């Protein structure tokens, strides 16, 4: 590689890591609520007073009352490391794959297909690399106070000691199945909405969109893709807490399943079809803001570093 290409590659990786770091810190409270909702077997409704979590407002107050402000950033350390590694690996592999495929005429002509394929591949690579951190993050968020793991490093050691490599990669199947359309769709929709803004405001393709337009494009892309793959994200979280019931005594009934298909079947059987969409509201808010901040910060950082 020549020097300019090396500089560009390092810039995209650095920008991706920085975007992931900032975005994760901002959106972590929504992630905590989403995971608590996803793991609760009881209905999420104001009519069911036996349910611990019922609405976003009620749950926010309850978490703050029982565990304090810091609870909204539970699991933040592994999540932050996850975001940095994920951002670097995702955007670096995306840019490399995109550059490679543009040398072939069919991919050069079909931009949306190229963006989807590159996003799907880069997301899959990043997910496989960071899944153990996602498992320990989920357990830290869902464990009772003063039970379970003291920190992420101890959690990773305990999972490996008691559950082996399989425990470190719980939820791998739904993770991979959802991440390809999720990240592929994010990049595809982001570029589609970006093209629409460029046409509407007559902005040249060589110019960077203003920050507000980047934010809106990222938010719309996040919502569109999250709606498509949400049940797989819920199944992943349920699988990640298997074997962790002793550290979750105050969160209601523990959900038991063997694999992804058994998990989704049991959810529909016990909680109905809409059980597959538990926690959708905070998830959509998180997806909207996370994707919006992620892409907006990334594009701005790339522009700053390249200039």
C-alpha positions as a printed Julia matrix, in Angstrom:
307×3 Matrix{Float64}:
   0.0     0.0     0.0
   1.1     3.53   -0.61
   1.27    6.07    2.15
  -1.97    7.89    1.27
  -3.93    4.66    1.38
  -2.38    3.69    4.7
  -3.27    7.1     6.12
  -6.85    6.79    4.9
  -7.22    3.28    6.35
  -5.89    4.34    9.74
  -8.15    7.4     9.7
 -11.28    5.33    9.08
 -10.32    2.94   11.87
  -9.6     5.79   14.29
 -12.81    7.6    13.37
 -14.82    4.39   13.79
 -13.35    3.77   17.26
 -13.95    7.35   18.36
 -17.53    7.33   17.07
 -18.24    4.06   18.87
 -16.8     5.35   22.14
 -18.8     8.59   22.27
 -22.02    7.0    21.02
 -21.9     4.17   23.58
 -21.53    6.57   26.52
 -24.5     8.67   25.38
 -26.83    5.73   24.67
 -25.88    3.34   27.51
 -28.91    4.19   29.74
 -31.29    3.22   26.92
 -29.35    0.0    26.46
 -29.75   -0.87   30.16
 -33.53   -0.37   29.96
 -33.77   -2.31   26.7
 -31.92   -5.33   28.1
 -33.95   -5.33   31.33
 -37.14   -5.29   29.24
 -35.91   -8.02   26.91
 -35.05  -10.4    29.73
 -38.3   -10.0    31.69
 -40.7   -12.89   31.11
 -43.65  -11.09   32.74
 -45.68   -8.67   30.54
 -44.51   -5.08   30.03
 -47.75   -3.32   30.89
 -49.14   -0.95   33.49
 -52.03   -3.41   33.94
 -49.72   -6.14   35.3
 -48.68   -4.91   38.73
 -46.71   -8.11   39.4
 -44.24   -7.19   36.64
 -41.12   -5.45   37.9
 -40.7    -3.32   34.78
 -43.82   -1.96   33.06
 -43.06    1.29   31.2
 -40.0     3.35   30.32
 -40.81    6.07   32.87
 -41.69    3.62   35.66
 -38.61    1.51   34.96
 -36.3     4.54   34.91
 -37.59    5.62   38.31
 -37.34    2.1    39.74
 -33.77    1.52   38.56
 -32.72    4.9    39.96
 -34.52    4.25   43.3
 -33.14    0.72   43.8
 -29.65    1.03   42.32
 -28.83    4.72   41.9
 -27.66    6.75   38.91
 -24.63    4.52   38.23
 -26.95    1.62   37.4
 -27.73    3.25   34.05
 -24.09    2.71   33.11
 -23.86   -0.89   34.36
 -21.69   -2.93   32.04
 -20.35    0.29   30.55
 -16.66   -0.69   30.67
 -16.98   -3.86   28.54
 -19.52   -2.04   26.38
 -17.05    0.79   25.81
 -14.24   -1.58   24.88
 -16.72   -3.46   22.69
 -17.75   -0.24   20.92
 -14.16    0.83   20.23
 -13.08   -2.58   18.92
 -16.36   -2.96   17.02
 -16.13    0.51   15.49
 -12.51    0.08   14.39
 -13.02   -3.39   12.92
 -16.38   -2.58   11.32
 -15.47    0.64    9.55
 -11.98   -0.55    8.6
 -13.3    -3.77    7.04
 -16.17   -1.84    5.42
 -13.88    0.67    3.73
 -11.4    -2.04    2.62
 -14.17   -4.26    1.23
 -15.89   -1.32   -0.47
 -12.61   -0.23   -2.1
 -11.95   -3.79   -3.29
 -15.44   -4.41   -4.74
 -15.5    -1.1    -6.62
 -12.85   -2.56   -8.9
 -15.53   -4.92  -10.3
 -17.98   -3.39  -12.75
 -21.23   -5.0   -11.41
 -20.55   -3.76   -7.86
 -19.49   -0.35   -9.15
 -22.85    0.06  -10.91
 -25.04   -1.26   -8.05
 -24.08    1.01   -5.18
 -26.87   -0.02   -2.76
 -26.07   -3.72   -3.17
 -22.37   -3.01   -2.62
 -23.07   -0.98    0.52
 -25.32   -3.73    1.91
 -22.78   -6.49    1.23
 -19.87   -4.52    2.68
 -21.86   -3.55    5.75
 -23.04   -7.12    6.33
 -19.52   -8.54    6.05
 -17.94   -5.87    8.24
 -20.64   -6.26   10.9
 -20.22  -10.04   11.0
 -16.45   -9.75   11.45
 -16.85   -7.18   14.22
 -19.55   -9.23   15.99
 -17.5   -12.43   16.14
 -14.54  -10.49   17.55
 -16.53   -8.73   20.28
 -19.25  -11.25   21.28
 -17.59  -12.36   24.59
 -17.69   -8.72   25.72
 -21.37   -8.54   24.79
 -22.13  -11.66   26.87
 -20.45  -10.32   30.01
 -22.03   -6.88   29.47
 -25.51   -8.42   29.31
 -24.93  -10.34   32.53
 -23.55   -7.31   34.38
 -26.64   -5.31   33.43
 -29.06   -8.1    34.37
 -27.56   -9.31   37.67
 -28.82   -8.53   41.17
 -26.92   -5.92   43.21
 -24.04   -7.53   45.14
 -24.4   -10.8    43.19
 -22.8   -12.18   40.08
 -19.6   -10.62   38.77
 -17.66   -7.77   40.36
 -16.33   -6.51   37.03
 -15.98   -7.51   33.39
 -12.56   -9.18   33.72
 -13.74  -11.4    36.57
 -16.9   -12.11   34.58
 -14.97  -13.26   31.52
 -12.76  -15.51   33.67
 -15.78  -17.03   35.46
 -17.66  -17.64   32.22
 -14.64  -19.34   30.65
 -13.93  -21.4    33.78
 -17.49  -22.66   34.3
 -18.95  -22.63   30.77
 -15.94  -22.77   28.46
 -15.73  -21.24   24.98
 -19.4   -22.05   24.42
 -20.31  -19.77   27.3
 -18.22  -16.95   25.85
 -20.13  -17.21   22.57
 -23.68  -17.72   23.85
 -26.12  -16.21   21.36
 -23.7   -16.44   18.43
 -26.3   -17.78   15.95
 -28.88  -14.98   16.34
 -26.03  -12.46   16.6
 -24.63  -13.42   13.19
 -28.08  -13.82   11.63
 -29.16  -10.36   12.76
 -25.92   -8.47   12.28
 -25.61   -9.08    8.53
 -28.97   -7.48    7.65
 -28.6    -4.97   10.52
 -25.26   -3.47    9.54
 -25.8    -4.09    5.85
 -29.15   -2.33    6.07
 -27.68    0.52    8.12
 -25.02    1.3     5.52
 -27.49    0.82    2.66
 -30.27    2.98    4.16
 -27.73    5.57    5.35
 -26.41    6.0     1.82
 -29.94    5.97    0.35
 -31.11    8.73    2.68
 -27.83   10.57    2.1
 -28.39   10.47   -1.67
 -31.93   11.77   -1.2
 -30.64   14.71    0.86
 -27.95   15.45   -1.75
 -30.52   15.55   -4.53
 -32.96   17.65   -2.54
 -30.37   20.24   -1.44
 -28.23   19.99   -4.61
 -25.1    18.92   -2.71
 -22.29   17.4    -4.8
 -21.22   13.81   -4.05
 -17.69   15.05   -3.29
 -18.94   17.31   -0.49
 -19.71   16.19    3.07
 -23.32   16.56    4.19
 -23.97   19.03    7.06
 -23.99   17.54   10.56
 -27.79   17.81   10.95
 -28.42   15.87    7.71
 -25.87   13.23    8.73
 -27.61   12.86   12.08
 -31.06   12.45   10.46
 -29.77    9.95    7.89
 -28.15    7.86   10.6
 -31.27    7.95   12.79
 -33.59    6.85    9.98
 -31.19    4.09    8.98
 -31.08    2.81   12.55
 -34.88    2.67   12.91
 -35.46    0.96    9.54
 -32.97   -1.82   10.19
 -33.81   -2.39   13.87
 -37.44   -3.13   13.07
 -36.36   -5.9    10.69
 -34.12   -7.87   13.04
 -35.36   -7.1    16.56
 -36.63  -10.63   17.47
 -33.14  -12.02   16.82
 -31.62   -9.42   19.16
 -34.08  -10.44   21.89
 -33.28  -14.14   21.39
 -29.57  -13.35   21.65
 -30.03  -11.66   25.03
 -32.16  -14.52   26.39
 -29.51  -17.04   25.33
 -26.72  -15.01   26.93
 -28.19  -15.37   30.44
 -28.64  -19.16   30.32
 -26.83  -20.68   33.32
 -26.89  -17.33   35.15
 -30.18  -17.72   37.06
 -28.64  -17.73   40.57
 -27.45  -14.14   40.11
 -30.87  -12.9    38.91
 -33.24  -13.68   41.79
 -35.02  -10.3    41.98
 -35.96   -9.93   38.31
 -38.93  -12.3    38.19
 -39.25  -15.68   36.47
 -36.11  -16.97   34.78
 -36.4   -17.85   31.09
 -34.95  -21.23   30.03
 -34.09  -22.31   26.48
 -31.63  -24.56   24.64
 -30.95  -22.85   21.3
 -32.14  -20.01   19.1
 -35.17  -21.79   17.62
 -36.21  -23.21   20.99
 -35.78  -19.75   22.48
 -38.07  -18.05   19.95
 -40.62  -20.87   20.18
 -40.74  -20.62   23.99
 -41.11  -16.83   23.85
 -44.13  -17.05   21.53
 -45.63  -19.93   23.54
 -45.23  -18.27   26.95
 -45.5   -14.56   26.1
 -47.32  -14.42   22.76
 -46.08  -13.13   19.41
 -45.48   -9.62   20.74
 -43.13  -11.12   23.29
 -40.6   -11.16   20.45
 -40.73   -7.35   20.5
 -40.31   -6.74   24.23
 -38.22   -3.64   24.85
 -38.84   -2.35   21.32
 -39.48    1.27   22.35
 -36.17    1.88   24.17
 -34.48   -0.23   21.48
 -35.81    2.05   18.72
 -34.8     5.15   20.67
 -31.35    3.65   21.18
 -31.08    2.53   17.54
 -32.14    5.96   16.3
 -29.77    7.98   18.49
 -26.92    5.47   18.34
 -26.95    5.19   14.57
 -27.42    8.95   14.19
 -24.52    9.85   16.49
 -22.4     6.99   15.12
 -22.53    7.97   11.47
 -22.53   11.72   12.09
 -19.46   11.57   14.36
 -17.73    9.09   12.05
 -18.15   11.2     8.91
 -17.11   14.37   10.72
 -14.05   12.66   12.2
 -13.0    11.23    8.82
 -13.27   14.69    7.28
 -11.25   16.27   10.12
  -8.52   13.59   10.01
  -8.24   13.64    6.22
  -7.9    17.43    6.21
